Amino acid sequence: MIAVYHVSGDLPELQRVYRAASLSNAGDAPLLLARPEFLVFAGDDIPTGRTRVAADPRILGFATTNDDGADGLSLVDLFVDPEQQRRGIARRLIADITDSARSTGHRHLSVVGNPHALAFYLAVGFTEIGRIATELGPGLYLRRDLTTA
């Protein structure tokens, strides 16, 4: 089940999932542990209704979007509890965001993604637009057109 959260009551559990998922990639863990400020999920977008949560009733994963200032949305968070990964949760979150974005007239969804997640993003309909420097190293800039099925 995917729900839109407008309250921060589950913030501690979202923070747990965020940290665990962030550290689940062995290649990223040392850099993240050296920069612990990147391991804290503040939940600032929860009151805006832009955080979508997959739960059963326990929180399995979540995603957050922001308006990109044009006619699309930016995916700023996509995290799944490591114990629940590879079960289609992230795919369902992307599908939910895509359906909602289309219904509100958004034309695209973009993300700056970790290179290790490229295969996932391609599988859910994103196209790699380019590479981008981030504070944690190289990232991928990907975009999904929402005007076609």
Buried (B, 14 or more C-beta within 10 A) or exposed (E): EBBEBEEBEBBEBBBBBBBBBBBBEEEBEEEBEEEEEBBEBEBEBBEEEBBBBBBEEEBBBBBBBEEBEEEBBBBBBBBBBBEBBEBEBBEBBBBBBBEBBBEEEBEBBBBBBBEEBBEBBEEBBBEBEEEEEEEEEEBBBBBBEBEEE
